[in-house]
Amino acid sequence: MYITKINLQNFRNYEKQEIEIKDGINLFYGDNAQGKTNILESIFLCAMGKSFRAKKEKELIRIGEKNAKVEIEYKKNNREYKIEYQISDSKQILLNGIKINRLSELLGNIHIVLFSPDDIEILKDGPGKRRRFLNMMISQLRPNYVHFFNLYAKTLEQRNNYLRQIKMENKPEELLEIWDEKLAEYAKEVFFYRSEFIEKIMKKIVEIHNKITDGKEKIQIFYQSDFEDQKQFKEVLEKTRKQDINRGYTTKGIHRDDFSIKINEKELDLYGSQGQFRTALLSLKLSELYTIYDEIGEYPILLLDDFMSELDEKRRKKLLENITDAQVLITGTHKIILENFNFNIYNVKEGKIIK
């Protein structure tokens, strides 16, 4: 899988720009705020149906304009495709000229793995970042996951609303059983998908981390969830019901799932050095890349947003050695010398790109 062309119109700081992308490694360099990350964002947008930076899609429209458009042309399984993403007062997404009505129809067309400096927070920050990492990977490979995840989230919101009504308006507690039944039903599906992919990552990450650290570190990953099966989970909800009513929200469930990492039997978040955090993140992301490869038979597109500057020369080399067959788009403020690798260089300046 690889991208052949990107067309941007009124997207971020680009008025009109066509970019021909080569297979292999592509380096986009320039000063800050010139538009490098916007290129990666356009790809992410067409792959995932949302930005990894903007909260509102109107932020993606060039200042002073009313609409924006991104076109991504790519090859997959030796066939040519085009995704067109139009943004105005509303959005419209086209796949080979045919309108897409649901997010599940978009997901899985372009597979990506994103590295950014903020990704270190996946391991350092709270469980929300780790759940987001899982959600993003699974939704690319199992679009139906998004359906069950959204059903769970909607039911959770309804249960929380009713918990507050019980407390404030003395509504009957017995009706909570309706929400508990549905919550357990959808939790089962989400838990199944997450368990499946955590297991796939587990199998990959040990070998990858061993290679990156030359056998000096042993990595382990552990999935943590309140859910075991539907019956057990409904019992958990019943047991915490009084506490939930008092607090006005559901304290147990897959919306609080997490995973933890140990390096040489020690918790990374408590005892890990900065170098160990970076190496563990590298292993985690490469595990994602190879898991996607196993699923679709092709490497996903690798987006490295100013990430190479976060790695020392040794880790940079280890990363590149593990991605020789994937298309890679790298952004950075300087030209990076990639010894023994063929790569294409683009200079980005004020929303203009020169190859």
C-alpha positions in Angstrom: 0.0 0.0 0.0 1.3 3.4 -0.8 0.1 6.9 -1.7 0.9 8.3 -5.1 -0.5 11.8 -5.0 -2.0 14.4 -2.6 -4.1 17.3 -3.7 -4.8 20.1 -1.3 -7.2 23.0 -1.8 -7.6 25.6 0.9 -6.5 23.1 3.4 -4.8 24.7 6.5 -2.1 27.0 5.0 -2.2 25.4 1.5 -4.1 27.4 -1.2 -3.6 24.9 -3.9 -0.9 22.2 -3.8 -0.3 18.9 -5.7 2.3 16.5 -4.2 3.5 13.4 -6.0 4.7 10.9 -3.4 7.1 8.1 -4.1 7.2 4.7 -2.6 9.8 4.2 0.2 11.0 7.1 2.4 9.9 10.7 1.8 11.3 13.5 3.9 9.5 16.9 4.3 11.7 19.5 6.0 11.4 23.2 6.7 11.0 25.7 9.6 8.2 25.4 12.1 4.7 26.5 11.0 5.4 26.1 7.3 2.9 23.3 6.7 4.8 20.0 7.1 2.5 18.4 9.7 -0.5 19.5 7.6 0.5 17.0 4.9 0.4 14.1 7.4 -2.8 15.5 8.8 -4.5 15.3 5.3 -3.6 11.6 5.0 -4.8 10.9 8.5 -8.0 12.7 7.7 -8.8 10.5 4.7 -7.8 7.4 6.5 -9.6 7.9 9.8 -12.3 10.5 9.0 -11.0 13.0 11.5 -7.9 15.1 12.3 -5.4 14.1 14.9 -5.0 17.8 15.9 -8.1 19.8 15.2 -11.2 19.6 17.4 -13.4 21.2 14.8 -13.2 20.5 11.1 -13.7 24.2 10.3 -10.2 24.7 11.7 -8.9 22.8 8.7 -10.2 25.4 6.2 -7.7 28.0 5.1 -8.2 31.4 6.8 -10.5 33.6 4.7 -12.0 30.6 2.7 -15.4 28.9 3.1 -14.4 25.3 2.1 -11.5 23.0 1.7 -10.7 19.8 -0.1 -8.2 16.9 0.2 -7.7 14.3 -2.4 -5.5 11.2 -1.7 -4.6 8.9 -4.6 -3.2 5.5 -3.5 -2.5 2.0 -4.6 -3.6 -1.1 -2.6 -3.3 -4.7 -3.8 -2.1 -3.3 -7.1 -5.4 -1.4 -7.6 -5.8 2.4 -7.8 -8.1 4.3 -5.5 -8.9 7.9 -4.6 -10.5 9.4 -1.5 -11.9 12.9 -1.7 -12.7 14.7 1.6 -14.7 18.0 1.2 -15.2 20.3 4.1 -17.6 23.3 4.3 -20.6 23.8 6.5 -20.8 20.1 6.4 -18.5 17.4 5.1 -18.6 15.0 2.2 -16.4 12.0 1.6 -16.1 10.2 -1.7 -14.3 6.9 -2.4 -13.6 6.6 -6.2 -16.4 9.2 -6.8 -19.0 7.4 -4.7 -20.3 9.2 -1.6 -19.6 7.5 1.8 -22.4 7.8 4.3 -20.9 6.0 7.3 -17.5 6.1 9.0 -17.2 2.3 8.8 -17.2 2.6 5.0 -14.1 4.8 5.1 -12.1 3.0 7.8 -9.8 0.3 6.4 -9.3 1.8 3.0 -6.0 3.6 3.9 -4.1 2.0 6.7 -1.7 4.2 8.7 0.6 4.2 11.7 1.3 7.6 13.1 4.4 8.6 15.2 4.4 12.1 16.8 6.3 13.6 19.7 3.1 13.6 21.7 2.8 9.9 21.4 5.2 9.4 24.3 2.1 10.4 26.4 0.5 7.1 25.4 2.9 5.5 28.0 3.3 8.5 30.4 -0.2 9.9 30.6 -3.4 8.4 31.8 -5.3 5.4 30.4 -7.3 7.6 28.0 -4.4 7.9 25.6 -3.8 4.2 25.7 -7.5 3.5 24.9 -7.3 5.9 22.0 -4.3 4.0 20.7 -6.2 0.8 20.8 -9.3 2.3 19.3 -7.4 3.8 16.4 -5.6 0.5 15.5 -8.7 -1.7 15.9 -11.1 0.5 14.0 -8.8 0.4 10.9 -8.9 -3.4 10.8 -12.3 -4.1 12.3 -14.7 -1.2 11.2 -17.5 -3.0 13.0 -15.7 -2.2 16.3 -16.6 1.4 15.9 -20.3 0.5 15.8 -20.2 -1.4 19.1 -18.0 1.1 20.7 -20.4 3.9 19.8 -23.4 1.9 21.1 -21.5 1.3 24.4 -20.7 5.0 24.7 -24.3 6.1 24.0 -25.7 3.6 26.5 -23.1 4.7 29.1 -24.2 8.3 28.6 -27.8 7.3 29.1 -27.0 5.3 32.2 -25.1 8.2 33.7 -28.0 10.6 33.0 -30.4 8.2 34.8 -28.0 7.8 37.7 -28.2 11.6 38.2 -32.0 11.4 38.0 -32.1 8.8 40.7 -30.1 11.0 42.9 -31.8 14.3 42.1 -35.4 13.2 41.3 -35.7 10.0 43.2 -36.3 7.9 40.1 -36.6 4.1 40.7 -33.3 2.2 40.9 -34.8 -0.9 39.3 -34.8 0.7 35.8 -31.0 0.7 35.9 -31.2 -3.0 35.0 -32.3 -2.0 31.5 -29.1 0.0 31.0 -26.9 -2.6 32.7 -28.1 -5.3 30.4 -27.3 -3.3 27.3 -24.0 -2.0 28.7 -22.9 -5.6 29.3 -24.0 -6.7 25.8 -22.0 -4.0 24.0 -19.0 -4.3 26.5 -18.7 -7.9 25.5 -18.1 -7.0 21.8 -15.6 -4.2 22.6 -13.8 -6.4 25.1 -13.5 -9.2 22.5 -11.9 -6.9 19.9 -9.5 -5.3 22.4 -8.4 -8.6 23.9 -7.8 -10.0 20.4 -5.5 -7.1 19.4 -3.7 -6.9 22.8 -2.8 -10.5 22.3 -1.5 -9.8 18.8 0.6 -7.0 20.1 2.0 -9.1 22.9 3.3 -11.6 20.4 5.0 -9.0 18.3 6.4 -6.6 20.9 8.6 -9.1 22.8 10.6 -10.0 19.7 10.8 -6.4 18.4 11.9 -4.9 21.7 14.5 -7.6 22.0 16.0 -6.7 18.7 15.9 -2.9 19.3 17.7 -3.3 22.7 20.1 -6.0 21.5 18.6 -8.4 24.0 19.2 -6.2 27.1 15.6 -5.5 27.9 12.6 -7.8 28.3 9.2 -6.1 27.7 5.8 -7.3 28.9 2.3 -5.8 28.2 -0.7 -6.4 30.4 -4.4 -5.7 29.5 -6.5 -4.4 32.4 -10.3 -4.5 32.3 -13.3 -4.6 34.7 -15.0 -7.0 32.2 -14.6 -10.8 32.1 -18.0 -11.9 30.8 -21.6 -10.5 30.7 -22.8 -12.1 33.9 -19.7 -11.1 35.9 -20.0 -7.5 34.5 -23.6 -7.1 35.5 -22.7 -8.3 39.0 -20.0 -5.6 39.1 -22.5 -2.9 38.0 -25.0 -4.1 40.7 -22.3 -4.1 43.3 -21.2 -0.5 42.5 -24.7 0.8 42.0 -24.9 2.8 45.2 -21.5 4.3 44.6 -22.5 5.2 41.0 -25.7 6.9 42.1 -23.8 8.9 44.7 -21.2 10.0 42.2 -23.6 10.4 39.2 -21.6 8.3 36.8 -20.6 4.7 36.0 -17.4 3.9 37.9 -16.7 0.5 36.3 -16.6 -0.7 32.7 -14.6 -1.0 29.5 -14.6 2.8 29.3 -11.9 2.5 32.0 -9.8 -0.2 30.3 -6.1 0.2 30.3 -2.9 -1.6 29.5 0.5 -1.4 31.3 4.1 -2.2 30.3 6.9 -3.7 32.3 10.6 -3.5 31.4 12.7 -6.2 33.0 9.9 -6.9 35.5 9.6 -3.3 36.5 6.6 -1.0 35.8 7.7 1.4 33.0 5.5 4.3 34.3 7.2 4.2 37.7 10.8 3.2 37.0 11.4 3.8 33.3 14.1 6.2 32.0 13.4 8.6 29.2 15.3 6.3 26.8 13.2 3.3 27.9 10.0 5.2 27.3 11.1 6.1 23.8 12.3 2.5 23.0 9.0 1.0 24.4 7.0 3.4 22.3 9.0 2.5 19.3 8.4 -1.2 20.0 4.6 -0.6 20.5 4.2 1.3 17.2 6.2 -1.2 15.3 4.0 -3.9 16.8 1.0 -2.0 15.5 2.7 -1.8 12.0 3.4 -5.6 11.8 -0.1 -6.5 13.2 -1.7 -4.5 10.4 0.6 -6.2 7.9 -0.4 -9.6 9.2 -4.1 -8.6 8.8 -4.0 -7.1 5.3 -0.9 -8.6 3.7 0.6 -5.1 3.0 2.5 -2.6 5.2 0.5 0.4 6.3 1.7 3.9 5.5 4.0 5.2 8.3 3.7 8.9 9.3 6.5 10.2 11.3 5.7 13.8 12.5 8.9 15.3 13.8 9.6 12.0 15.5 13.1 11.3 14.2 14.4 14.3 16.2 13.2 12.5 19.3 15.4 9.5 18.6 19.2 9.2 19.0 21.2 7.8 16.0 21.0 4.2 17.3 17.2 4.2 17.8 16.7 6.0 14.4 18.7 3.3 12.7 16.7 0.5 14.5 13.5 2.1 13.4 14.5 2.4 9.7 15.8 -1.2 9.7 12.3 -2.4 10.7 10.4 -0.5 8.1 12.3 -1.0 4.9 9.2 -2.3 2.9 6.8 0.4 4.1 6.1 3.8 2.6 7.2 6.4 5.1 6.5 10.2 5.3 8.8 12.0 7.7 8.6 15.6 8.7 11.4 17.6 10.4 13.0 21.0 10.7 16.2 19.8 9.1 17.4 17.5 6.4 18.2 14.2 8.1 21.0 12.1 6.8 19.7 8.5 6.3 22.8 6.5 5.6 22.3 3.4 3.4 18.7 4.3 2.6 17.2 5.8 -0.6 14.9 8.6 0.1 13.1 11.6 -1.5 13.4 15.1 -0.1 10.9 17.9 -0.2 11.3 21.4 1.1 8.2 23.0 2.7 8.0 26.8 2.9 4.9 28.9 3.6 2.5 26.3 2.2 4.6 25.6 -0.9 6.5 22.3 -1.5 9.6 21.9 -3.7 10.9 18.5 -4.5 
